Amino acid sequence: MRRISEALHEQACTDPVAAEVLQLIPTILVTRFRNKTIPEICAMGGLTLEDFTQSRAYQEIFGLGEARGEAKVALRQLNRRCGPLEQLEALAEALLDFSGPEDLATWLAANA
């Protein structure tokens, strides 16, 4: 998959069909590997995080659609305030196990 993605990246600048196919790779990977994190999916598919966040799959999963510009701003603000996406994903997973605000404070202290 990685080699295909890299070849499509090269072609996408001049070939609109290649650009469309490139948009499908995240959808395929997310559907096939539901147990993988976004960074793992990006690595498997030879995608950058930006490629992934610009994909239709990502936009549909997170309900971004036409609010893409606003979502980009929100993601930048989250990154600035809370750290890199990987850290936000780890926090999102950890939140499921929290029983109160003290759990959040403990997690933040350990992962700052």
N, CA, C and O atoms as a GROMACS GRO file, in nm:
protein
  448
    1MET      N    1   0.083  -0.119   0.000
    1MET     CA    2   0.000   0.000   0.000
    1MET      C    3   0.087   0.126   0.000
    1MET      O    4   0.056   0.224  -0.066
    2ARG      N    5   0.198   0.120   0.075
    2ARG     CA    6   0.286   0.236   0.085
    2ARG      C    7   0.340   0.275  -0.051
    2ARG      O    8   0.342   0.394  -0.085
    3ARG      N    9   0.385   0.178  -0.130
    3ARG     CA   10   0.440   0.210  -0.263
    3ARG      C   11   0.334   0.269  -0.354
    3ARG      O   12   0.360   0.360  -0.432
    4ILE      N   13   0.215   0.216  -0.345
    4ILE     CA   14   0.104   0.268  -0.427
    4ILE      C   15   0.076   0.413  -0.389
    4ILE      O   16   0.060   0.499  -0.476
    5SER      N   17   0.071   0.439  -0.259
    5SER     CA   18   0.046   0.574  -0.212
    5SER      C   19   0.155   0.671  -0.258
    5SER      O   20   0.125   0.782  -0.302
    6GLU      N   21   0.280   0.629  -0.249
    6GLU     CA   22   0.390   0.715  -0.292
    6GLU      C   23   0.381   0.746  -0.441
    6GLU      O   24   0.403   0.859  -0.483
    7ALA      N   25   0.349   0.644  -0.522
    7ALA     CA   26   0.335   0.664  -0.666
    7ALA      C   27   0.219   0.759  -0.696
    7ALA      O   28   0.229   0.845  -0.784
    8LEU      N   29   0.109   0.744  -0.623
    8LEU     CA   30  -0.006   0.832  -0.643
    8LEU      C   31   0.027   0.975  -0.603
    8LEU      O   32  -0.020   1.070  -0.667
    9HIS      N   33   0.106   0.992  -0.499
    9HIS     CA   34   0.148   1.126  -0.458
    9HIS      C   35   0.220   1.195  -0.573
    9HIS      O   36   0.196   1.313  -0.601
   10GLU      N   37   0.308   1.123  -0.638
   10GLU     CA   38   0.384   1.181  -0.748
   10GLU      C   39   0.292   1.218  -0.864
   10GLU      O   40   0.309   1.323  -0.926
   11GLN      N   41   0.196   1.133  -0.893
   11GLN     CA   42   0.106   1.155  -1.006
   11GLN      C   43  -0.002   1.257  -0.976
   11GLN      O   44  -0.054   1.322  -1.067
   12ALA      N   45  -0.038   1.273  -0.849
   12ALA     CA   46  -0.153   1.355  -0.812
   12ALA      C   47  -0.138   1.502  -0.851
   12ALA      O   48  -0.238   1.572  -0.870
   13CYS      N   49  -0.015   1.548  -0.864
   13CYS     CA   50   0.007   1.688  -0.902
   13CYS      C   51  -0.041   1.717  -1.043
   13CYS      O   52  -0.082   1.829  -1.073
   14THR      N   53  -0.035   1.618  -1.129
   14THR     CA   54  -0.071   1.640  -1.269
   14THR      C   55  -0.190   1.558  -1.316
   14THR      O   56  -0.246   1.584  -1.423
   15ASP      N   57  -0.230   1.460  -1.239
   15ASP     CA   58  -0.336   1.368  -1.282
   15ASP      C   59  -0.451   1.371  -1.181
   15ASP      O   60  -0.437   1.321  -1.070
   16PRO      N   61  -0.566   1.430  -1.219
   16PRO     CA   62  -0.678   1.439  -1.125
   16PRO      C   63  -0.733   1.303  -1.083
   16PRO      O   64  -0.787   1.290  -0.973
   17VAL      N   65  -0.720   1.201  -1.168
   17VAL     CA   66  -0.766   1.067  -1.132
   17VAL      C   67  -0.679   1.012  -1.019
   17VAL      O   68  -0.730   0.953  -0.924
   18ALA      N   69  -0.550   1.032  -1.028
   18ALA     CA   70  -0.458   0.988  -0.922
   18ALA      C   71  -0.490   1.059  -0.792
   18ALA      O   72  -0.484   0.999  -0.685
   19ALA      N   73  -0.523   1.186  -0.800
   19ALA     CA   74  -0.558   1.263  -0.681
   19ALA      C   75  -0.685   1.206  -0.616
   19ALA      O   76  -0.695   1.199  -0.493
   20GLU      N   77  -0.782   1.166  -0.698
   20GLU     CA   78  -0.905   1.107  -0.644
   20GLU      C   79  -0.878   0.972  -0.579
   20GLU      O   80  -0.932   0.942  -0.472
   21VAL      N   81  -0.795   0.891  -0.643
   21VAL     CA   82  -0.763   0.760  -0.588
   21VAL      C   83  -0.687   0.777  -0.457
   21VAL      O   84  -0.709   0.702  -0.362
   22LEU      N   85  -0.598   0.874  -0.451
   22LEU     CA   86  -0.523   0.902  -0.329
   22LEU      C   87  -0.618   0.932  -0.213
   22LEU      O   88  -0.590   0.897  -0.098
   23GLN      N   89  -0.730   0.996  -0.242
   23GLN     CA   90  -0.830   1.026  -0.140
   23GLN      C   91  -0.895   0.900  -0.084
   23GLN      O   92  -0.946   0.901   0.028
   24LEU      N   93  -0.893   0.791  -0.161
   24LEU     CA   94  -0.958   0.667  -0.117
   24LEU      C   95  -0.873   0.584  -0.022
   24LEU      O   96  -0.926   0.503   0.054
   25ILE      N   97  -0.741   0.604  -0.024
   25ILE     CA   98  -0.653   0.520   0.057
   25ILE      C   99  -0.687   0.528   0.206
   25ILE      O  100  -0.699   0.423   0.270
   26PRO      N  101  -0.704   0.647   0.264
   26PRO     CA  102  -0.742   0.649   0.407
   26PRO      C  103  -0.873   0.576   0.435
   26PRO      O  104  -0.885   0.509   0.537
   27THR      N  105  -0.970   0.588   0.346
   27THR     CA  106  -1.097   0.519   0.365
   27THR      C  107  -1.077   0.368   0.368
   27THR      O  108  -1.132   0.299   0.454
   28ILE      N  109  -0.999   0.319   0.275
   28ILE     CA  110  -0.971   0.176   0.269
   28ILE      C  111  -0.901   0.130   0.396
   28ILE      O  112  -0.939   0.029   0.455
   29LEU      N  113  -0.798   0.204   0.437
   29LEU     CA  114  -0.721   0.164   0.554
   29LEU      C  115  -0.802   0.172   0.683
   29LEU      O  116  -0.793   0.084   0.768
   30VAL      N  117  -0.884   0.278   0.697
   30VAL     CA  118  -0.966   0.290   0.817
   30VAL      C  119  -1.068   0.177   0.823
   30VAL      O  120  -1.094   0.123   0.930
   31THR      N  121  -1.125   0.143   0.710
   31THR     CA  122  -1.224   0.036   0.706
   31THR      C  123  -1.160  -0.100   0.735
   31THR      O  124  -1.217  -0.182   0.807
   32ARG      N  125  -1.044  -0.122   0.680
   32ARG     CA  126  -0.977  -0.252   0.695
   32ARG      C  127  -0.911  -0.269   0.831
   32ARG      O  128  -0.912  -0.379   0.886
   33PHE      N  129  -0.855  -0.163   0.886
   33PHE     CA  130  -0.779  -0.172   1.011
   33PHE      C  131  -0.842  -0.086   1.120
   33PHE      O  132  -0.784   0.014   1.162
   34ARG      N  133  -0.958  -0.123   1.163
   34ARG     CA  134  -1.033  -0.046   1.262
   34ARG      C  135  -0.963  -0.039   1.398
   34ARG      O  136  -0.990   0.052   1.477
   35ASN      N  137  -0.875  -0.132   1.425
   35ASN     CA  138  -0.808  -0.136   1.554
   35ASN      C  139  -0.679  -0.054   1.557
   35ASN      O  140  -0.612  -0.050   1.661
   36LYS      N  141  -0.642   0.010   1.448
   36LYS     CA  142  -0.518   0.087   1.439
   36LYS      C  143  -0.545   0.234   1.468
   36LYS      O  144  -0.655   0.285   1.445
   37THR      N  145  -0.443   0.302   1.519
   37THR     CA  146  -0.453   0.446   1.543
   37THR      C  147  -0.429   0.520   1.412
   37THR      O  148  -0.381   0.462   1.314
   38ILE      N  149  -0.463   0.647   1.410
   38ILE     CA  150  -0.442   0.728   1.290
   38ILE      C  151  -0.294   0.731   1.251
   38ILE      O  152  -0.264   0.714   1.133
   39PRO      N  153  -0.200   0.752   1.345
   39PRO     CA  154  -0.059   0.749   1.304
   39PRO      C  155  -0.016   0.614   1.246
   39PRO      O  156   0.064   0.609   1.153
   40GLU      N  157  -0.070   0.504   1.300
   40GLU     CA  158  -0.037   0.372   1.246
   40GLU      C  159  -0.091   0.358   1.104
   40GLU      O  160  -0.023   0.304   1.016
   41ILE      N  161  -0.213   0.405   1.083
   41ILE     CA  162  -0.273   0.398   0.949
   41ILE      C  163  -0.193   0.482   0.851
   41ILE      O  164  -0.168   0.439   0.738
   42CYS      N  165  -0.152   0.600   0.894
   42CYS     CA  166  -0.070   0.686   0.807
   42CYS      C  167   0.060   0.616   0.770
   42CYS      O  168   0.100   0.618   0.653
   43ALA      N  169   0.125   0.554   0.866
   43ALA     CA  170   0.251   0.485   0.839
   43ALA      C  171   0.230   0.368   0.744
   43ALA      O  172   0.311   0.347   0.653
   44MET      N  173   0.123   0.294   0.763
   44MET     CA  174   0.094   0.180   0.676
   44MET      C  175   0.070   0.224   0.533
   44MET      O  176   0.112   0.158   0.438
   45GLY      N  177   0.001   0.336   0.518
   45GLY     CA  178  -0.037   0.381   0.385
   45GLY      C  179   0.060   0.478   0.322
   45GLY      O  180   0.037   0.525   0.211
   46GLY      N  181   0.169   0.508   0.391
   46GLY     CA  182   0.264   0.604   0.338
   46GLY      C  183   0.205   0.743   0.328
   46GLY      O  184   0.236   0.819   0.236
   47LEU      N  185   0.118   0.776   0.422
   47LEU     CA  186   0.050   0.906   0.422
   47LEU      C  187   0.106   0.994   0.531
   47LEU      O  188   0.152   0.946   0.635
   48THR      N  189   0.102   1.123   0.508
   48THR     CA  190   0.132   1.217   0.615
   48THR      C  191   0.003   1.239   0.693
   48THR      O  192  -0.106   1.206   0.646
   49LEU      N  193   0.016   1.294   0.812
   49LEU     CA  194  -0.103   1.324   0.890
   49LEU      C  195  -0.190   1.425   0.817
   49LEU      O  196  -0.313   1.418   0.824
   50GLU      N  197  -0.126   1.518   0.747
   50GLU     CA  198  -0.203   1.616   0.669
   50GLU      C  199  -0.282   1.548   0.558
   50GLU      O  200  -0.398   1.582   0.535
   51ASP      N  201  -0.219   1.451   0.487
   51ASP     CA  202  -0.291   1.376   0.385
   51ASP      C  203  -0.416   1.314   0.446
   51ASP      O  204  -0.525   1.320   0.389
   52PHE      N  205  -0.398   1.253   0.561
   52PHE     CA  206  -0.508   1.183   0.624
   52PHE      C  207  -0.619   1.278   0.665
   52PHE      O  208  -0.737   1.251   0.642
   53THR      N  209  -0.581   1.391   0.726
   53THR     CA  210  -0.684   1.484   0.772
   53THR      C  211  -0.755   1.554   0.658
   53THR      O  212  -0.864   1.609   0.676
   54GLN      N  213  -0.694   1.554   0.540
   54GLN     CA  214  -0.758   1.614   0.423
   54GLN      C  215  -0.845   1.514   0.348
   54GLN      O  216  -0.918   1.551   0.256
   55SER      N  217  -0.839   1.387   0.388
   55SER     CA  218  -0.914   1.283   0.316
   55SER      C  219  -1.063   1.290   0.347
   55SER      O  220  -1.105   1.343   0.450
   56ARG      N  221  -1.140   1.236   0.257
   56ARG     CA  222  -1.285   1.230   0.279
   56ARG      C  223  -1.319   1.144   0.399
   56ARG      O  224  -1.411   1.175   0.475
   57ALA      N  225  -1.244   1.035   0.417
   57ALA     CA  226  -1.270   0.946   0.530
   57ALA      C  227  -1.262   1.022   0.662
   57ALA      O  228  -1.352   1.013   0.745
   58TYR      N  229  -1.154   1.095   0.680
   58TYR     CA  230  -1.134   1.171   0.803
   58TYR      C  231  -1.245   1.274   0.820
   58TYR      O  232  -1.302   1.288   0.928
   59GLN      N  233  -1.275   1.346   0.714
   59GLN     CA  234  -1.378   1.450   0.721
   59GLN      C  235  -1.514   1.392   0.754
   59GLN      O  236  -1.590   1.453   0.828
   60GLU      N  237  -1.544   1.275   0.700
   60GLU     CA  238  -1.673   1.213   0.729
   60GLU      C  239  -1.677   1.156   0.870
   60GLU      O  240  -1.777   1.168   0.940
   61ILE      N  241  -1.567   1.093   0.911
   61ILE     CA  242  -1.561   1.036   1.045
   61ILE      C  243  -1.583   1.144   1.150
   61ILE      O  244  -1.656   1.123   1.247
   62PHE      N  245  -1.519   1.259   1.131
   62PHE     CA  246  -1.527   1.366   1.228
   62PHE      C  247  -1.630   1.471   1.192
   62PHE      O  248  -1.636   1.576   1.256
   63GLY      N  249  -1.713   1.444   1.090
   63GLY     CA  250  -1.821   1.534   1.055
   63GLY      C  251  -1.776   1.672   1.012
   63GLY      O  252  -1.842   1.771   1.042
   64LEU      N  253  -1.663   1.679   0.942
   64LEU     CA  254  -1.609   1.810   0.906
   64LEU      C  255  -1.672   1.866   0.780
   64LEU      O  256  -1.709   1.983   0.776
   65GLY      N  257  -1.687   1.784   0.679
   65GLY     CA  258  -1.750   1.828   0.556
   65GLY      C  259  -1.709   1.966   0.512
   65GLY      O  260  -1.591   1.992   0.488
   66GLU      N  261  -1.806   2.057   0.502
   66GLU     CA  262  -1.780   2.191   0.453
   66GLU      C  263  -1.716   2.280   0.558
   66GLU      O  264  -1.668   2.389   0.526
   67ALA      N  265  -1.713   2.237   0.681
   67ALA     CA  266  -1.654   2.318   0.788
   67ALA      C  267  -1.504   2.290   0.800
   67ALA      O  268  -1.446   2.306   0.907
   68ARG      N  269  -1.444   2.249   0.690
   68ARG     CA  270  -1.303   2.209   0.692
   68ARG      C  271  -1.212   2.322   0.737
   68ARG      O  272  -1.120   2.298   0.815
   69GLY      N  273  -1.235   2.442   0.691
   69GLY     CA  274  -1.151   2.554   0.732
   69GLY      C  275  -1.159   2.577   0.881
   69GLY      O  276  -1.057   2.598   0.947
   70GLU      N  277  -1.280   2.575   0.934
   70GLU     CA  278  -1.298   2.593   1.077
   70GLU      C  279  -1.235   2.478   1.154
   70GLU      O  280  -1.178   2.498   1.261
   71ALA      N  281  -1.246   2.357   1.100
   71ALA     CA  282  -1.188   2.240   1.165
   71ALA      C  283  -1.036   2.250   1.170
   71ALA      O  284  -0.974   2.212   1.269
   72LYS      N  285  -0.976   2.302   1.062
   72LYS     CA  286  -0.830   2.319   1.061
   72LYS      C  287  -0.788   2.414   1.172
   72LYS      O  288  -0.690   2.390   1.242
   73VAL      N  289  -0.863   2.522   1.188
   73VAL     CA  290  -0.832   2.618   1.294
   73VAL      C  291  -0.846   2.550   1.430
   73VAL      O  292  -0.760   2.566   1.517
   74ALA      N  293  -0.954   2.477   1.448
   74ALA     CA  294  -0.976   2.408   1.576
   74ALA      C  295  -0.865   2.308   1.604
   74ALA      O  296  -0.817   2.298   1.717
   75LEU      N  297  -0.824   2.232   1.502
   75LEU     CA  298  -0.716   2.135   1.521
   75LEU      C  299  -0.585   2.203   1.556
   75LEU      O  300  -0.511   2.154   1.640
   76ARG      N  301  -0.555   2.316   1.491
   76ARG     CA  302  -0.434   2.391   1.524
   76ARG      C  303  -0.440   2.441   1.668
   76ARG      O  304  -0.340   2.435   1.741
   77GLN      N  305  -0.556   2.491   1.709
   77GLN     CA  306  -0.570   2.540   1.846
   77GLN      C  307  -0.556   2.427   1.947
   77GLN      O  308  -0.492   2.444   2.051
   78LEU      N  309  -0.615   2.312   1.917
   78LEU     CA  310  -0.600   2.197   2.005
   78LEU      C  311  -0.455   2.155   2.015
   78LEU      O  312  -0.405   2.123   2.123
   79ASN      N  313  -0.386   2.154   1.902
   79ASN     CA  314  -0.246   2.116   1.901
   79ASN      C  315  -0.164   2.214   1.986
   79ASN      O  316  -0.077   2.173   2.062
   80ARG      N  317  -0.194   2.341   1.972
   80ARG     CA  318  -0.122   2.444   2.049
   80ARG      C  319  -0.152   2.432   2.198
   80ARG      O  320  -0.062   2.446   2.281
   81ARG      N  321  -0.277   2.407   2.230
   81ARG     CA  322  -0.318   2.404   2.370
   81ARG      C  323  -0.289   2.269   2.438
   81ARG      O  324  -0.250   2.265   2.554
   82CYS      N  325  -0.307   2.161   2.364
   82CYS     CA  326  -0.302   2.027   2.426
   82CYS      C  327  -0.186   1.940   2.380
   82CYS      O  328  -0.162   1.835   2.440
   83GLY      N  329  -0.115   1.980   2.278
   83GLY     CA  330  -0.004   1.899   2.232
   83GLY      C  331  -0.035   1.828   2.102
   83GLY      O  332  -0.140   1.850   2.041
   84PRO      N  333   0.057   1.742   2.061
   84PRO     CA  334   0.041   1.675   1.932
   84PRO      C  335  -0.078   1.580   1.928
   84PRO      O  336  -0.129   1.538   2.032
   85LEU      N  337  -0.121   1.546   1.808
   85LEU     CA  338  -0.237   1.460   1.787
   85LEU      C  339  -0.223   1.328   1.862
   85LEU      O  340  -0.321   1.278   1.917
   86GLU      N  341  -0.104   1.271   1.863
   86GLU     CA  342  -0.084   1.144   1.931
   86GLU      C  343  -0.118   1.156   2.079
   86GLU      O  344  -0.177   1.065   2.137
   87GLN      N  345  -0.080   1.269   2.140
   87GLN     CA  346  -0.111   1.290   2.281
   87GLN      C  347  -0.261   1.308   2.302
   87GLN      O  348  -0.317   1.259   2.400
   88LEU      N  349  -0.326   1.378   2.209
   88LEU     CA  350  -0.472   1.394   2.219
   88LEU      C  351  -0.543   1.260   2.206
   88LEU      O  352  -0.641   1.234   2.276
   89GLU      N  353  -0.494   1.176   2.115
   89GLU     CA  354  -0.554   1.043   2.099
   89GLU      C  355  -0.537   0.960   2.225
   89GLU      O  356  -0.629   0.890   2.267
   90ALA      N  357  -0.418   0.969   2.286
   90ALA     CA  358  -0.394   0.895   2.411
   90ALA      C  359  -0.488   0.944   2.521
   90ALA      O  360  -0.543   0.865   2.597
   91LEU      N  361  -0.506   1.076   2.528
   91LEU     CA  362  -0.598   1.132   2.627
   91LEU      C  363  -0.741   1.087   2.600
   91LEU      O  364  -0.815   1.052   2.693
   92ALA      N  365  -0.781   1.087   2.474
   92ALA     CA  366  -0.917   1.043   2.439
   92ALA      C  367  -0.941   0.899   2.482
   92ALA      O  368  -1.048   0.866   2.532
   93GLU      N  369  -0.842   0.814   2.464
   93GLU     CA  370  -0.853   0.674   2.508
   93GLU      C  371  -0.860   0.667   2.661
   93GLU      O  372  -0.941   0.593   2.717
   94ALA      N  373  -0.773   0.743   2.727
   94ALA     CA  374  -0.767   0.739   2.873
   94ALA      C  375  -0.896   0.791   2.937
   94ALA      O  376  -0.935   0.744   3.044
   95LEU      N  377  -0.961   0.887   2.872
   95LEU     CA  378  -1.085   0.945   2.927
   95LEU      C  379  -1.191   0.839   2.954
   95LEU      O  380  -1.273   0.854   3.044
   96LEU      N  381  -1.190   0.734   2.877
   96LEU     CA  382  -1.289   0.629   2.895
   96LEU      C  383  -1.276   0.560   3.031
   96LEU      O  384  -1.373   0.505   3.083
   97ASP      N  385  -1.156   0.565   3.089
   97ASP     CA  386  -1.133   0.499   3.218
   97ASP      C  387  -1.139   0.593   3.336
   97ASP      O  388  -1.130   0.548   3.451
   98PHE      N  389  -1.154   0.723   3.312
   98PHE     CA  390  -1.155   0.819   3.421
   98PHE      C  391  -1.286   0.809   3.500
   98PHE      O  392  -1.393   0.787   3.443
   99SER      N  393  -1.273   0.825   3.632
   99SER     CA  394  -1.394   0.825   3.715
   99SER      C  395  -1.421   0.962   3.775
   99SER      O  396  -1.525   0.982   3.839
  100GLY      N  397  -1.329   1.057   3.756
  100GLY     CA  398  -1.349   1.191   3.808
  100GLY      C  399  -1.236   1.284   3.766
  100GLY      O  400  -1.141   1.241   3.701
  101PRO      N  401  -1.248   1.413   3.803
  101PRO     CA  402  -1.148   1.513   3.765
  101PRO      C  403  -1.006   1.480   3.813
  101PRO      O  404  -0.908   1.517   3.749
  102GLU      N  405  -0.997   1.411   3.927
  102GLU     CA  406  -0.864   1.378   3.979
  102GLU      C  407  -0.790   1.282   3.885
  102GLU      O  408  -0.667   1.286   3.876
  103ASP      N  409  -0.863   1.196   3.815
  103ASP     CA  410  -0.799   1.108   3.717
  103ASP      C  411  -0.739   1.188   3.603
  103ASP      O  412  -0.630   1.157   3.555
  104LEU      N  413  -0.810   1.291   3.560
  104LEU     CA  414  -0.757   1.378   3.455
  104LEU      C  415  -0.632   1.450   3.504
  104LEU      O  416  -0.532   1.455   3.432
  105ALA      N  417  -0.634   1.504   3.624
  105ALA     CA  418  -0.518   1.574   3.678
  105ALA      C  419  -0.398   1.480   3.688
  105ALA      O  420  -0.286   1.519   3.657
  106THR      N  421  -0.422   1.357   3.731
  106THR     CA  422  -0.314   1.258   3.740
  106THR      C  423  -0.258   1.227   3.603
  106THR      O  424  -0.136   1.219   3.585
  107TRP      N  425  -0.346   1.208   3.504
  107TRP     CA  426  -0.300   1.176   3.368
  107TRP      C  427  -0.220   1.292   3.312
  107TRP      O  428  -0.114   1.271   3.252
  108LEU      N  429  -0.269   1.413   3.328
  108LEU     CA  430  -0.199   1.530   3.276
  108LEU      C  431  -0.062   1.546   3.341
  108LEU      O  432   0.035   1.580   3.273
  109ALA      N  433  -0.053   1.520   3.471
  109ALA     CA  434   0.076   1.532   3.539
  109ALA      C  435   0.175   1.427   3.488
  109ALA      O  436   0.294   1.455   3.475
  110ALA      N  437   0.126   1.309   3.458
  110ALA     CA  438   0.213   1.200   3.412
  110ALA      C  439   0.250   1.214   3.264
  110ALA      O  440   0.352   1.160   3.221
  111ASN      N  441   0.169   1.284   3.187
  111ASN     CA  442   0.189   1.289   3.042
  111ASN      C  443   0.221   1.428   2.988
  111ASN      O  444   0.215   1.451   2.868
  112ALA      N  445   0.254   1.520   3.076
  112ALA     CA  446   0.284   1.657   3.032
  112ALA      C  447   0.417   1.666   2.962
  112ALA      O  448   0.457   1.774   2.919
   0.00000   0.00000   0.00000
